[in-house]
């Protein structure tokens, strides 16, 4: 007899985004003439930068010749991309990260879940609330939690609320934790972390022998000069942190898949004997065993992000989405909606009007304005009463969405 992994049955009935898709699908079937504008899932809409397309074409052409053909590549990533990342994202900003501390992957979403493979079940895990659901669900899947309560919080996880009441700044946990998920610029709230705040977390991690999982997938959207773009800008962070980054939202690689994870060579954790073990070595083994690497053609496209023309094109792309965010933010504020984010991130986090629940507000927008957003409660109990809108869309759709939103909320 075959048995399932029972931990999957602890998961709530539907992952947030499939549940959104189900409701939209039912509405579309009942109202086929409705032109729905989707501002829910944070998927990009604009074409890849021209420099990346050109590099991918060149890479594809190389596959047509025996002399330049590429088969299996290094599971950790080709040196040309790792070197480009180390130089441009870290060394040029005064951060001492070497190319061999960078692991190229097919997505930060994947890596933030896969990283659990090298950590034992004894670890106590802390997450922000609201939280990117993948952090929670992957811990449930591996068996680190009990069941969820009525609010959707899982026994075994430590939840750290981040709401307007605490200025979206999480307090240090009252109990000792071993693994800490931090995401900045934050998904879903769009808020950022100050140097002082990150220093507080690094100090906590050092004092408690904890490891910080720092998801910086949206760092390219930071516009304010005093906001750190990497946790490794903080003194001592290389002793306690792993950083995840992505080309998905930076350069539009959601459909072509390329990201990277940084694990400093000096970073360690304990085994059952109390001995220090290199996390860099463990993670090197993990993709070597369970991953064949990101395709050569895609990695050539990612390398082109760092070319002079690639940098200009990426900056233009980011400005486009941030202008969308500005239009959303200002349009909602005009009808009295309390809005957060949208300055250093492509997400708008808003307070639902009155006492409307986040799912009721979702249904209201869908049925009355034919707009799709993301209910805050889907990101955690502390997200109830909030709602996320994504700036990833065409300019015409954003402008139309603002008009519809104002008609429903302000009417």
C-alpha positions in Angstrom: 0.0 0.0 0.0 1.2 3.5 -0.9 0.9 6.3 1.7 0.8 10.0 1.2 2.7 12.8 3.0 0.0 13.6 5.6 1.4 17.1 6.1 -0.1 18.2 2.8 -3.6 17.6 4.3 -2.8 20.2 6.9 -2.7 22.9 4.2 -5.7 25.1 4.0 -8.3 24.2 1.4 -6.7 26.2 -1.3 -3.5 28.1 -1.8 -4.4 31.8 -2.0 -3.9 32.3 -5.8 -5.7 29.1 -6.9 -8.7 30.3 -4.8 -8.6 33.6 -6.5 -8.5 31.9 -9.9 -11.5 29.7 -9.0 -13.6 32.7 -8.0 -12.6 34.7 -11.2 -13.3 31.6 -13.3 -16.8 31.2 -11.9 -17.5 35.0 -12.4 -16.2 34.9 -15.9 -18.4 31.9 -16.8 -21.5 33.7 -15.4 -20.5 37.1 -16.9 -18.7 36.4 -20.2 -18.9 40.0 -21.4 -17.1 41.4 -18.5 -13.6 42.8 -19.2 -11.7 41.8 -16.1 -8.5 43.6 -15.1 -6.3 41.5 -13.0 -4.2 43.2 -10.3 -3.9 40.1 -8.1 -0.9 37.9 -8.9 2.3 39.8 -9.2 3.1 38.7 -12.8 4.9 41.0 -15.2 3.2 42.1 -18.4 5.9 44.0 -20.4 8.4 42.4 -22.8 11.8 41.3 -21.8 14.6 43.9 -22.2 16.0 43.9 -25.7 19.5 43.2 -24.5 18.3 40.0 -22.8 16.4 38.9 -26.0 19.5 39.5 -28.1 21.7 37.5 -25.7 19.2 34.6 -25.7 19.1 34.6 -29.5 22.9 34.4 -29.5 22.8 31.6 -26.9 20.3 29.7 -29.0 22.5 30.1 -32.1 25.4 28.6 -30.2 23.3 25.4 -29.7 23.3 24.9 -33.5 27.1 24.2 -33.7 29.0 21.3 -32.2 31.8 23.8 -31.3 29.6 26.0 -29.2 26.9 23.6 -28.1 26.1 23.3 -24.4 24.8 20.3 -22.6 24.6 19.9 -18.9 25.9 23.0 -17.2 27.2 23.5 -13.7 24.3 23.0 -11.3 25.4 26.1 -9.3 25.3 28.3 -12.4 27.8 29.3 -15.1 30.8 31.4 -14.0 29.9 34.2 -16.4 26.6 34.8 -14.6 27.9 34.3 -11.1 30.8 36.7 -11.8 28.4 39.3 -13.2 26.1 39.1 -10.2 29.0 39.3 -7.7 30.5 42.3 -9.4 27.4 44.3 -10.1 25.0 43.5 -7.3 27.5 43.3 -4.5 31.2 44.3 -5.0 30.3 47.6 -6.8 28.2 48.4 -3.8 30.9 47.6 -1.3 29.6 44.2 -0.3 32.1 41.4 0.0 30.3 38.5 -1.8 32.3 36.2 -4.0 31.0 34.5 -7.2 31.2 31.0 -5.6 28.9 32.1 -2.8 26.2 32.6 -5.5 23.9 29.8 -6.6 21.8 30.3 -9.8 18.4 28.8 -9.7 15.0 28.8 -11.4 13.3 31.0 -8.9 13.3 32.6 -5.4 10.0 31.0 -4.8 11.6 27.6 -5.3 14.7 28.4 -3.2 12.8 29.8 -0.2 11.1 26.4 0.0 14.0 24.2 -1.0 16.3 25.7 1.5 14.4 23.8 4.2 16.0 20.6 2.9 19.3 21.4 4.6 17.8 22.4 8.0 16.6 20.0 10.7 13.1 19.6 12.1 14.2 20.9 15.6 14.3 24.5 14.3 11.7 26.9 15.5 10.6 29.2 12.6 9.4 32.8 12.7 7.5 34.5 9.9 6.0 37.9 9.5 2.2 38.2 9.4 1.0 39.0 6.8 3.5 36.8 5.0 4.2 35.5 1.5 2.3 32.2 1.7 5.1 30.0 0.3 7.2 30.5 3.5 4.4 29.0 5.6 3.1 26.3 3.3 6.5 24.8 2.6 7.1 24.5 6.3 3.7 22.8 6.6 4.6 20.4 3.8 7.9 19.2 5.4 6.1 18.6 8.7 7.4 21.4 10.9 3.9 22.5 12.0 0.8 21.3 13.6 -2.7 22.1 12.4 -4.0 25.6 11.5 -6.3 27.4 13.9 -9.5 29.2 12.9 -7.4 32.2 11.8 -5.1 30.1 9.6 -2.1 30.3 11.9 -0.2 27.0 12.3 0.9 25.5 15.6 4.7 25.4 15.6 5.3 28.7 13.8 6.0 32.0 15.5 4.0 34.8 13.9 5.2 38.4 14.0 2.4 40.9 13.1 3.3 43.8 10.8 0.3 46.2 10.5 -0.3 49.9 10.5 -0.6 49.8 14.3 3.1 48.9 14.7 4.2 50.9 11.6 4.8 47.7 9.8 7.9 47.0 11.9 8.0 43.5 13.4 9.0 43.1 17.1 11.7 40.7 18.0 10.2 37.3 19.0 9.5 36.8 22.7 10.7 33.2 22.5 13.9 31.9 21.0 13.6 31.1 17.3 16.2 29.5 15.0 15.0 30.4 11.4 13.6 33.8 10.5 12.0 34.7 7.3 12.3 38.4 6.3 11.1 39.9 3.0 12.1 43.4 2.0 10.8 45.3 0.1 8.0 43.4 1.6 5.5 41.2 -0.2 2.6 41.9 0.4 2.8 45.3 2.2 5.3 47.0 -0.1 7.1 48.4 2.9 10.9 48.5 3.4 13.3 47.8 6.3 15.6 50.4 7.6 19.3 49.8 8.4 18.5 50.1 12.1 15.8 47.5 11.9 18.0 45.0 10.0 20.8 45.6 12.4 18.4 44.7 15.2 17.6 41.4 13.5 21.2 40.6 12.7 22.1 41.2 16.3 19.3 38.9 17.5 20.4 36.2 15.1 24.0 36.4 16.3 22.9 36.3 19.9 20.6 33.3 19.4 22.6 31.3 16.8 19.7 31.8 14.4 19.7 32.1 10.6 17.8 34.8 8.6 16.3 33.9 5.3 16.3 37.3 3.6 14.1 37.5 0.5 15.2 40.5 -1.5 13.3 39.7 -4.8 12.1 43.3 -5.1 15.3 45.1 -4.2 15.6 46.7 -7.7 12.4 48.7 -6.9 14.0 50.6 -4.0 14.0 54.3 -4.9 15.1 55.9 -1.6 18.9 56.1 -1.2 19.0 55.4 2.5 17.1 52.0 2.2 19.4 48.9 2.2 19.1 46.7 -0.9 20.8 43.7 0.7 21.0 42.4 4.2 24.8 42.0 3.6 25.1 45.8 3.8 24.6 45.2 7.6 27.8 44.4 9.6 27.8 40.8 10.7 25.1 39.7 8.4 27.4 37.2 6.5 27.6 35.2 9.8 23.8 34.8 10.1 22.0 35.3 6.7 21.1 33.7 3.4 19.8 36.1 0.7 17.4 35.2 -2.1 17.1 37.4 -5.3 15.3 37.0 -8.6 15.4 38.3 -12.2 11.6 37.7 -12.4 10.4 41.2 -11.3 13.7 43.0 -12.0 13.9 42.1 -15.7 10.6 40.3 -16.4 11.9 36.7 -16.2 8.7 35.3 -14.6 8.2 33.1 -17.7 11.9 32.4 -18.4 12.9 31.6 -14.8 16.2 32.7 -13.3 17.1 33.7 -9.8 20.0 33.3 -7.3 20.7 32.5 -3.7 23.7 33.8 -1.7 25.1 31.6 1.0 28.3 32.9 2.5 31.1 30.3 2.9 31.5 31.1 6.5 27.9 30.5 7.4 27.3 27.5 9.7 24.7 25.7 11.7 24.9 22.8 14.2 24.5 19.1 13.7 23.1 16.8 16.4 26.6 16.5 17.9 26.8 20.2 18.3 29.4 20.6 15.6 29.5 23.5 13.2 28.6 22.5 9.6 29.0 24.6 6.5 25.6 25.5 5.0 27.4 26.5 1.8 28.7 22.9 1.5 25.3 21.4 2.2 23.6 23.7 -0.3 26.2 22.9 -2.9 25.3 19.2 -2.5 21.6 19.8 -2.7 21.3 21.2 -6.3 24.1 18.9 -7.4 21.8 16.0 -6.4 18.3 17.4 -7.2 18.8 20.1 -9.9 20.3 20.2 -13.4 20.8 23.9 -13.5 19.1 26.8 -15.3 19.4 26.5 -19.1 22.4 28.1 -20.7 20.3 30.3 -23.0 18.4 31.7 -20.0 21.6 32.4 -18.1 23.0 34.3 -21.0 19.9 36.4 -21.0 20.3 37.1 -17.3 23.9 38.0 -17.8 22.8 40.7 -20.3 20.9 42.4 -17.5 24.3 43.7 -16.3 25.4 45.1 -19.7 25.2 48.9 -20.1 22.2 48.7 -22.4 20.6 46.0 -20.2 20.9 48.2 -17.2 19.2 51.1 -18.9 16.4 48.9 -20.2 15.8 47.3 -16.8 15.7 50.7 -15.1 13.2 51.8 -17.7 11.1 48.7 -17.0 11.1 49.3 -13.3 10.2 53.0 -13.7 7.3 51.9 -15.8 5.9 49.6 -13.1 6.6 52.1 -10.3 4.7 54.8 -12.3 1.8 52.3 -12.4 2.1 52.0 -8.6 2.1 55.8 -8.2 -1.1 56.1 -10.3 -2.8 53.4 -8.2 -1.6 54.9 -4.9 -2.7 58.5 -5.8 -5.9 57.3 -7.4 -7.0 55.4 -4.2 -6.0 58.2 -1.9 -8.3 60.6 -3.8 -11.3 58.6 -2.6 -10.1 58.4 1.0 -8.5 54.9 1.0 -5.6 54.4 3.4 -2.7 53.3 1.2 0.7 51.8 2.0 3.6 50.7 -0.2 4.0 51.6 -3.9 7.1 53.7 -3.4 9.9 51.2 -3.1 7.9 48.2 -4.3 5.4 47.3 -7.1 2.6 46.6 -4.6 -0.1 48.7 -3.0 -1.4 47.6 0.4 -4.6 49.3 1.3 -7.0 49.3 4.2 -10.4 48.0 3.1 -13.2 50.6 3.5 -15.3 50.5 6.7 -15.4 47.1 8.3 -15.4 45.2 5.0 -13.5 41.8 5.2 -10.8 41.3 2.7 -12.6 38.5 0.9 -15.9 40.5 0.8 -13.9 43.4 -0.7 -12.5 41.0 -3.2 -16.0 40.0 -4.3 -17.2 43.6 -4.3 -14.4 44.7 -6.6 -14.9 41.6 -8.9 -18.6 41.9 -9.2 -19.0 45.7 -9.4 -15.8 46.9 -11.0 -14.5 43.7 -12.7 -11.2 44.1 -10.9 -9.1 41.4 -9.3 -6.9 42.0 -6.3 -5.6 39.9 -3.5 -7.4 39.6 -0.1 -5.0 40.5 2.7 -6.3 37.6 4.9 -4.8 35.2 2.3 -1.4 36.4 3.5 -2.1 35.7 7.2 -4.4 36.6 10.1 -2.9 40.0 10.5 -3.7 40.7 6.8 -7.4 40.7 7.5 -8.9 44.1 6.7 -6.2 44.8 4.1 -6.0 44.2 0.3 -3.1 44.0 -2.1 -3.0 45.5 -5.6 -0.2 44.7 -8.1 1.3 47.4 -10.4 2.3 44.8 -12.9 0.0 45.6 -15.8 -0.3 47.8 -18.9 -0.6 51.6 -18.4 -4.0 51.6 -20.1 -5.3 48.9 -17.7 -3.9 50.7 -14.6 -5.6 53.9 -15.6 -8.9 52.1 -16.3 -8.6 50.2 -13.0 -8.2 53.5 -11.1 -11.4 54.9 -12.7 -13.4 51.7 -11.9 -12.0 51.6 -8.3 -13.0 55.2 -7.7 -16.5 54.6 -9.1 -17.1 51.7 -6.8 -15.5 53.0 -3.6 -16.1 56.7 -4.1 -19.6 56.4 -5.6 
